[in-house]
Amino acid sequence: MNKTKFFSSGNAKEFLFISDLDGTLLLPNGTFPNEYKERLNRLIDDGLKFTIATARNYDSAHPILYGLNIRYPVILFNGVYLAEFQNGNIIEHTQFIDKKVVYSMLEFAKTYAIEPFIYTFGGNHQVYYRETHNDGSLAYLNSLKKDDRVKQTPEFVFQEDENVSGFLLIGTRENLEPIYINLKEKHFDHLNLYFAEDVSMKGYFWLQSFHQQATKGNMVKKLSDRLKFSLQKTVVFGDYLNDLDMFQVSGYSVAVENALPEVKQSANQVIGHNGNGAVLDFLESVWYNV
Protein backbone atom coordinates (compact mmCIF):
# COMPACT_ATOMS: atom_id res chain seq x y z
CA MET A 1 0.00 0.00 0.00
CA ASN A 2 1.10 3.57 -0.53
CA LYS A 3 0.25 4.78 2.94
CA THR A 4 2.77 6.08 5.42
CA LYS A 5 2.85 3.80 8.42
CA PHE A 6 2.21 6.27 11.22
CA PHE A 7 1.17 3.55 13.63
CA SER A 8 3.41 1.66 16.05
CA SER A 9 2.94 -0.01 19.41
CA GLY A 10 4.69 2.93 21.01
CA ASN A 11 1.99 5.45 20.01
CA ALA A 12 -1.14 3.27 20.22
CA LYS A 13 -2.77 5.57 22.77
CA GLU A 14 -3.02 8.30 20.14
CA PHE A 15 -5.19 6.16 17.81
CA LEU A 16 -8.84 5.29 17.31
CA PHE A 17 -9.33 1.56 16.66
CA ILE A 18 -12.25 0.42 14.48
CA SER A 19 -13.04 -3.26 13.97
CA ASP A 20 -15.29 -5.19 11.66
CA LEU A 21 -17.34 -7.89 13.44
CA ASP A 22 -18.07 -11.05 11.44
CA GLY A 23 -14.92 -12.84 10.41
CA THR A 24 -12.77 -10.35 12.30
CA LEU A 25 -13.56 -9.53 15.94
CA LEU A 26 -16.18 -12.26 16.44
CA LEU A 27 -15.47 -15.97 16.60
CA PRO A 28 -16.34 -18.01 13.47
CA ASN A 29 -19.70 -18.94 15.04
CA GLY A 30 -20.62 -15.26 15.32
CA THR A 31 -20.21 -14.95 19.10
CA PHE A 32 -18.10 -12.79 21.38
CA PRO A 33 -17.55 -14.64 24.69
CA ASN A 34 -17.81 -12.93 28.07
CA GLU A 35 -14.10 -13.54 28.61
CA TYR A 36 -13.39 -11.51 25.45
CA LYS A 37 -15.75 -8.76 26.60
CA GLU A 38 -13.92 -8.53 29.90
CA ARG A 39 -10.57 -8.28 28.14
CA LEU A 40 -11.81 -5.60 25.75
CA ASN A 41 -13.50 -3.65 28.55
CA ARG A 42 -10.23 -3.62 30.50
CA LEU A 43 -8.57 -1.99 27.52
CA ILE A 44 -11.41 0.50 27.01
CA ASP A 45 -11.47 1.40 30.70
CA ASP A 46 -7.71 1.90 30.47
CA GLY A 47 -8.24 4.47 27.71
CA LEU A 48 -8.42 2.47 24.47
CA LYS A 49 -10.46 4.38 21.87
CA PHE A 50 -12.48 1.62 20.24
CA THR A 51 -15.57 1.17 18.11
CA ILE A 52 -16.96 -1.10 15.39
CA ALA A 53 -17.85 -0.93 11.69
CA THR A 54 -20.13 -3.79 10.71
CA ALA A 55 -22.53 -4.91 8.00
CA ARG A 56 -24.95 -5.83 10.80
CA ASN A 57 -27.81 -3.61 11.91
CA TYR A 58 -28.10 -2.46 15.53
CA ASP A 59 -30.67 -5.10 16.42
CA SER A 60 -28.25 -7.77 15.27
CA ALA A 61 -24.94 -6.34 16.55
CA HIS A 62 -25.91 -5.04 20.00
CA PRO A 63 -27.11 -8.35 21.53
CA ILE A 64 -23.77 -9.96 20.63
CA LEU A 65 -21.73 -7.12 22.12
CA TYR A 66 -24.03 -6.34 25.05
CA GLY A 67 -21.95 -5.44 28.09
CA LEU A 68 -19.14 -3.73 26.21
CA ASN A 69 -18.31 -0.18 27.30
CA ILE A 70 -18.13 1.26 23.78
CA ARG A 71 -18.28 5.04 24.16
CA TYR A 72 -17.88 6.09 20.55
CA PRO A 73 -20.52 5.97 17.79
CA VAL A 74 -20.69 2.69 15.87
CA ILE A 75 -20.84 2.24 12.10
CA LEU A 76 -23.72 -0.05 11.12
CA PHE A 77 -25.08 -1.81 8.06
CA ASN A 78 -21.96 -1.32 5.99
CA GLY A 79 -21.88 2.42 6.54
CA VAL A 80 -25.56 3.22 6.08
CA TYR A 81 -25.87 4.36 9.70
CA LEU A 82 -23.78 5.95 12.42
CA ALA A 83 -25.44 5.24 15.77
CA GLU A 84 -24.97 5.36 19.52
CA PHE A 85 -23.92 1.95 20.78
CA GLN A 86 -25.87 1.84 24.03
CA ASN A 87 -29.33 2.72 22.65
CA GLY A 88 -29.16 2.49 18.85
CA ASN A 89 -30.12 6.12 18.27
CA ILE A 90 -29.16 7.02 14.70
CA ILE A 91 -26.80 9.98 14.60
CA GLU A 92 -26.69 10.19 10.82
CA HIS A 93 -27.28 8.04 7.76
CA THR A 94 -26.36 7.97 4.10
CA GLN A 95 -28.78 7.98 1.19
CA PHE A 96 -31.13 5.06 0.56
CA ILE A 97 -31.63 2.96 -2.58
CA ASP A 98 -34.24 4.26 -5.05
CA LYS A 99 -37.22 1.89 -5.02
CA LYS A 100 -37.33 1.95 -8.83
CA VAL A 101 -33.87 0.37 -8.78
CA VAL A 102 -35.13 -2.29 -6.36
CA TYR A 103 -38.08 -3.19 -8.59
CA SER A 104 -35.76 -3.33 -11.59
CA MET A 105 -33.52 -5.76 -9.70
CA LEU A 106 -36.50 -7.93 -8.71
CA GLU A 107 -37.67 -8.22 -12.30
CA PHE A 108 -34.24 -9.25 -13.56
CA ALA A 109 -33.55 -11.65 -10.64
CA LYS A 110 -36.81 -13.50 -11.42
CA THR A 111 -35.20 -14.82 -14.61
CA TYR A 112 -32.58 -16.63 -12.55
CA ALA A 113 -34.93 -17.84 -9.79
CA ILE A 114 -33.15 -15.75 -7.16
CA GLU A 115 -35.18 -14.50 -4.20
CA PRO A 116 -33.59 -11.55 -2.37
CA PHE A 117 -33.59 -10.32 1.19
CA ILE A 118 -34.48 -6.61 1.30
CA TYR A 119 -33.58 -4.36 4.23
CA THR A 120 -35.72 -1.32 5.00
CA PHE A 121 -35.89 1.48 7.52
CA GLY A 122 -39.06 3.40 8.31
CA GLY A 123 -38.73 4.14 11.98
CA ASN A 124 -37.84 0.48 12.53
CA HIS A 125 -35.50 -1.85 10.71
CA GLN A 126 -37.06 -4.73 8.77
CA VAL A 127 -35.74 -7.61 6.67
CA TYR A 128 -38.24 -8.83 4.07
CA TYR A 129 -38.11 -12.03 2.03
CA ARG A 130 -40.65 -14.00 0.01
CA GLU A 131 -39.16 -17.49 0.07
CA THR A 132 -35.82 -19.32 -0.07
CA HIS A 133 -34.86 -21.26 -3.19
CA ASN A 134 -31.43 -22.64 -2.26
CA ASP A 135 -29.40 -23.93 0.68
CA GLY A 136 -27.34 -20.75 0.85
CA SER A 137 -30.43 -18.57 1.35
CA LEU A 138 -31.89 -21.04 3.82
CA ALA A 139 -28.69 -21.03 5.88
CA TYR A 140 -28.74 -17.23 5.98
CA LEU A 141 -32.40 -17.21 7.00
CA ASN A 142 -31.67 -19.73 9.77
CA SER A 143 -28.91 -17.42 11.05
CA LEU A 144 -31.61 -14.75 11.53
CA LYS A 145 -34.14 -17.00 13.28
CA LYS A 146 -33.92 -15.04 16.57
CA ASP A 147 -34.13 -11.70 14.78
CA ASP A 148 -37.56 -10.10 15.20
CA ARG A 149 -36.95 -7.84 12.20
CA VAL A 150 -37.32 -10.69 9.72
CA LYS A 151 -40.69 -10.74 7.96
CA GLN A 152 -41.90 -13.10 5.26
CA THR A 153 -44.10 -11.39 2.71
CA PRO A 154 -46.01 -12.62 -0.37
CA GLU A 155 -44.87 -9.56 -2.34
CA PHE A 156 -42.46 -6.67 -1.82
CA VAL A 157 -44.67 -3.67 -1.17
CA PHE A 158 -43.00 -0.75 0.61
CA GLN A 159 -44.74 2.00 2.53
CA GLU A 160 -44.19 5.59 1.43
CA ASP A 161 -42.05 6.36 4.50
CA GLU A 162 -40.16 3.06 4.30
CA ASN A 163 -36.67 3.42 2.84
CA VAL A 164 -34.64 0.61 1.28
CA SER A 165 -31.21 0.55 2.91
CA GLY A 166 -29.89 -2.53 1.10
CA PHE A 167 -30.57 -5.92 -0.43
CA LEU A 168 -28.88 -9.31 -0.53
CA LEU A 169 -29.07 -12.08 -3.13
CA ILE A 170 -27.61 -15.53 -2.46
CA GLY A 171 -27.02 -18.18 -5.12
CA THR A 172 -24.44 -19.90 -7.25
CA ARG A 173 -21.92 -17.90 -9.26
CA GLU A 174 -23.69 -19.02 -12.44
CA ASN A 175 -27.02 -17.57 -11.29
CA LEU A 176 -25.73 -14.44 -9.60
CA GLU A 177 -23.05 -13.20 -11.96
CA PRO A 178 -25.49 -12.08 -14.71
CA ILE A 179 -27.47 -10.12 -12.09
CA TYR A 180 -24.27 -8.55 -10.79
CA ILE A 181 -23.22 -7.53 -14.31
CA ASN A 182 -26.69 -6.15 -15.07
CA LEU A 183 -26.82 -4.07 -11.87
CA LYS A 184 -23.26 -2.86 -12.32
CA GLU A 185 -23.91 -1.72 -15.89
CA LYS A 186 -27.41 -0.35 -15.40
CA HIS A 187 -27.02 1.29 -11.98
CA PHE A 188 -23.28 1.92 -11.68
CA ASP A 189 -23.97 5.50 -10.58
CA HIS A 190 -26.39 4.51 -7.81
CA LEU A 191 -25.36 1.23 -6.22
CA ASN A 192 -22.44 0.04 -4.14
CA LEU A 193 -22.11 -3.69 -4.96
CA TYR A 194 -20.20 -6.55 -3.34
CA PHE A 195 -19.99 -9.91 -5.07
CA ALA A 196 -17.99 -12.73 -3.46
CA GLU A 197 -18.20 -16.31 -2.28
CA ASP A 198 -19.98 -16.94 1.01
CA VAL A 199 -17.17 -17.34 3.55
CA SER A 200 -19.21 -19.81 5.63
CA MET A 201 -20.82 -21.87 2.84
CA LYS A 202 -18.55 -22.69 -0.06
CA GLY A 203 -20.19 -22.93 -3.46
CA TYR A 204 -22.65 -20.13 -2.75
CA PHE A 205 -22.08 -16.45 -3.50
CA TRP A 206 -23.44 -13.26 -1.97
CA LEU A 207 -24.40 -10.21 -3.99
CA GLN A 208 -24.94 -7.34 -1.58
CA SER A 209 -26.00 -3.85 -2.54
CA PHE A 210 -26.25 -0.51 -0.79
CA HIS A 211 -26.48 3.06 -1.99
CA GLN A 212 -23.25 4.18 -3.63
CA GLN A 213 -22.51 6.54 -0.74
CA ALA A 214 -23.02 3.79 1.85
CA THR A 215 -19.54 2.43 2.56
CA LYS A 216 -17.62 1.83 5.74
CA GLY A 217 -14.92 4.12 4.39
CA ASN A 218 -17.28 7.05 3.92
CA MET A 219 -18.70 6.60 7.40
CA VAL A 220 -15.22 6.33 8.92
CA LYS A 221 -14.58 9.75 7.39
CA LYS A 222 -17.80 11.13 8.90
CA LEU A 223 -16.97 9.62 12.28
CA SER A 224 -13.48 11.11 12.12
CA ASP A 225 -14.93 14.55 11.32
CA ARG A 226 -17.49 14.25 14.11
CA LEU A 227 -14.82 13.34 16.66
CA LYS A 228 -12.39 15.90 15.22
CA PHE A 229 -9.98 13.00 14.90
CA SER A 230 -7.41 12.73 12.09
CA LEU A 231 -7.97 9.82 9.69
CA GLN A 232 -4.24 9.20 9.91
CA LYS A 233 -4.83 8.33 13.56
CA THR A 234 -7.23 5.46 12.82
CA VAL A 235 -6.42 1.75 12.84
CA VAL A 236 -9.01 -0.51 11.18
CA PHE A 237 -9.46 -4.30 11.17
CA GLY A 238 -11.27 -6.38 8.56
CA ASP A 239 -11.56 -9.54 6.49
CA TYR A 240 -13.97 -8.92 3.59
CA LEU A 241 -14.52 -6.80 0.48
CA ASN A 242 -16.67 -4.27 2.31
CA ASP A 243 -13.70 -3.48 4.58
CA LEU A 244 -11.47 -2.33 1.73
CA ASP A 245 -13.00 1.17 1.64
CA MET A 246 -12.03 1.83 5.23
CA PHE A 247 -8.60 0.27 4.63
CA GLN A 248 -8.08 2.93 1.96
CA VAL A 249 -9.00 5.93 4.13
CA SER A 250 -7.44 4.86 7.43
CA GLY A 251 -3.96 5.54 8.73
CA TYR A 252 -3.24 1.85 9.31
CA SER A 253 -5.11 -1.30 8.25
CA VAL A 254 -4.97 -4.80 9.71
CA ALA A 255 -6.35 -7.98 8.13
CA VAL A 256 -6.97 -11.24 9.96
CA GLU A 257 -5.40 -14.42 8.59
CA ASN A 258 -8.79 -15.76 7.44
CA ALA A 259 -9.46 -12.64 5.32
CA LEU A 260 -9.98 -12.78 1.57
CA PRO A 261 -6.67 -12.69 -0.34
CA GLU A 262 -7.33 -9.24 -1.79
CA VAL A 263 -8.04 -7.89 1.71
CA LYS A 264 -4.78 -9.27 3.10
CA GLN A 265 -2.92 -7.86 0.12
CA SER A 266 -4.38 -4.40 0.83
CA ALA A 267 -3.54 -4.39 4.55
CA ASN A 268 -0.54 -2.83 6.25
CA GLN A 269 -0.36 -5.89 8.49
CA VAL A 270 -1.81 -9.41 8.66
CA ILE A 271 -2.42 -10.93 12.09
CA GLY A 272 -3.78 -14.29 13.29
CA HIS A 273 -7.13 -16.02 12.74
CA ASN A 274 -10.39 -14.61 14.11
CA GLY A 275 -11.05 -18.01 15.68
CA ASN A 276 -8.08 -17.41 17.97
CA GLY A 277 -9.08 -13.91 19.07
CA ALA A 278 -6.37 -12.27 16.98
CA VAL A 279 -7.80 -8.73 17.15
CA LEU A 280 -7.92 -8.81 20.95
CA ASP A 281 -4.41 -10.22 21.12
CA PHE A 282 -3.20 -7.45 18.82
CA LEU A 283 -4.91 -4.72 20.84
CA GLU A 284 -3.45 -5.99 24.10
CA SER A 285 0.03 -6.32 22.63
CA VAL A 286 0.13 -2.76 21.23
CA TRP A 287 -1.67 -1.17 24.16
CA TYR A 288 0.58 -2.65 26.79
CA ASN A 289 3.56 -2.60 24.41
CA VAL A 290 4.46 -6.24 25.03
N, C-alpha and C positions, 0 to 999 in steps of 0.2 A: 504494500500500500504506500501511497505517497503522503502519508501523514507524519508529522513530527511526533516522536514519542515523548510527550511531556510527562507521562505517568511513570512513577517508580514506587516501590514499597516505602521509600523514605518520605514521600509527600502525599501519601494516601489520604491523609486527613483534610486535604484541600479539595478533594474530589466528591462529586455526586455519582453514586453507583446506581445503575438502572438495569434490572434483569428481566429477561423474558421468563415465562413460567414453564409451559409444557416443553419437555425435552431439554430444559436448561436448569432452572432452579428446582423444579419438582422431580420426584422420582419417576421412573418409567410408568408406574401405575397411576400417575396423576395425583399423588398425595405429597404432603409436606409434614412429616412426623413432628410430634410435640418436642422431641429432643432437638430437632433442627430449628424449631421456632425459638426455643430457649437459647440456643447458640446465636441465632440472628438477633434476638432481642438484646442479648448481652452486648453485641457490637453496636446496635442502635443506641442503647442506653449509654454507651461509652462515647457516643458522638458520631458514629457512622451515618453518613447521609445516604439513605437508601430508599429506592422505590421500584416499581415494576412497570413493564410495558408488555402487555399481553393481548392475544387475540380473543381472550375470553371477555364476556360481559361481567359487570359487577356481581350479578346474582350467581354467577358461576365461579368467579375468582375469590370473592370474599369468604365464603364458607370454608374453602381450603386453607386460607391464610388467617382465619379468625384467631385472634390472640396476639398477632404481631403488632408492634408499636410503630407502624409506618406513619410518619408525620408529614410526609410530602404527598402532593397529588399523585394519583396513579393514572397511567395511560391504558385505556381499555379498548377492546374490540378493534385491535390493529391500528389504533390512532384515531378512531372516530370520536372518542370521548376522552376528556381529562376530568377526573372526578376525585372527590375526597374519599380516602380509603375507609374511614370509620363509618360513614353513613351513605355513601354512594351518590351524594349530591353532585350533579354535573356542573363543572366549572365552565367548561366550554366544549363545543363540538365542531366538527368539520361539516362540510356539505353532505347531503344525502343523495342517494341514487334516484335519478328521474324514473318515475313509474313507467313511462313509455319505454324506457330501456329494459326494464324488468319484463314487461309484457312481450317485447321483442325477443328477449332471451327465452322465455317460456315457449313461445311458438317454435323457435328453432330447435330447442332441446327435445321437443315432442318427437321430432324425426328420429332421434337416437334413443328414445325410451329412457330418458334421464329425468328423474324427478328431483327438483332442488329443495333445499332448505332455505327459507327466506327470513331474514332478521329485520324486525321493524321496531320503531320507537314512536310512541304516541302518548307520552306520559309514563307508560310502562314498556319494558322490553318484552318482545314476543318472538318466538321461533315457530314459523308455520311450515307444515309439510302436508302433502296429500297422501302419499304412500311411499313405500320403499321397494325398489325393484332389484336390488342386488345386495350381496352380503356386506359390501363396504358401507352402504347407506344404513343397513340394519345395525351394523356394529356401532356406527356413529349415533344412531337413534338410541341404542341401548346405553351408550355412555351418558345420555341426557335424561335417563329415566327418572332421576330424582329432581329434575329441573322443572319447576312449576310453569316456566315460561313456554314450554313446548305445547303447541296446539295442532292437532290434526284438523284439516279443513277439506271439504269436498272441492272447493275452488279457491284460488287466490283473489280475494276481494279486499281491498284496503280502504280504510276510512279516510276521509279527507284530511284529518289531522294526524294520520299515521304515516310516518316517514320510513322509507326503506334504507336501512343502514348497511346492508350487505346481503350476499347470497352465496350458497355453497352447493356445488354439484359434485357427486361422487360416482365414479364409474371406472371402466377400463380406459387405458390410453386410447384405444381404437375408437371408443364412443365419445370420449371427451375432447380429444384433440381438434376435431372439426368445429366444435362449439367454441373452444378457446380461440381458434383462428378467426372464426366469424366475429366474435365479440371484439377481438383485438383490432380487426380491420374496420369494423362498422362503428365501434364506440371507443376508439383509441384516445379520443380527447375527453372522455368522460369517466372511464373506468380504470381502476387500479387492480390488475389481475395477477393471481399467483396460480401457477400450474405445476404440480410436482407429485411424485409418488407419496402415498400415505405412509408415514414413517412407522405406523403400528400395524399395518395390514398390507403386506407386499402384494403387488399385482393390481391394486386399486390406486386410482389417482384422485387428487382433490383439485378442483377448480374453484378458487375463492375470488370474490369480487367485492370491492368497496368503491366509493367515490375516489376519483383520481387524487384528490387532496388528502384522503384518509390514509396516512402512512405513519408508522411509528416514528420515522425520521422527522416528519413535519411536526408531530406533537412533541417530540423531544425538543425541537427548536422553541415551540411555544412555552413549554415548561421552563426551559432555560431563561427565556425572556421574562416570564412571570416571576421567577425566583431571582432575577438579576444575577444569573450565574453563567459564566462563560462556557460555551460549548466545548472549548478545549479542556475544561475541567470536568468532563463527564467520562465515565467508564461504563461501557454497555456490554451485556452478555447475551448470547443468542445461539440458535442452532438451525434456523430455517430461513427460507427465502424472504419472509416478511421482516426479518431482522436486519437485512442488508442495508435498508434505508438509514436506520439509526447507526449502523456501523460507519456509514459514509459521513455522517455529520458530527460524530462524537470525537473526542480527543483521543480515546483509546478503546479498542474493541477486542473482546475476548470470546472465542468460540469453544464450546465443549467438544470433547472427542467424538461424540456421537452425532455431531452436526453434519449437514450436507457438505459434500466436498467443496462446493463453491463458497459456502459460508466460512469454512476453515481457511480457504485460500484468501479470503478478504479480511481476515482478522489479524490484528497485531500480535495476538498470542493464542495458542490452543492449549487448553487445560484438560483435566481428566473427564471421565464419563459422568453424566448426570445421575446415573444409578449409584454412584459412589459419593454423591454430595460435593462435587468438584467446585461449584461456585462458593459454597460455604467455606470449604477448605482454603480457597483462594483469598476470600475476604479476610479470614482470620490470619492468614500468613502475611498479607500486606499490611493489615491494620496493626498487628502486633510486631511486624517487622521480624518474623522468625524464618 
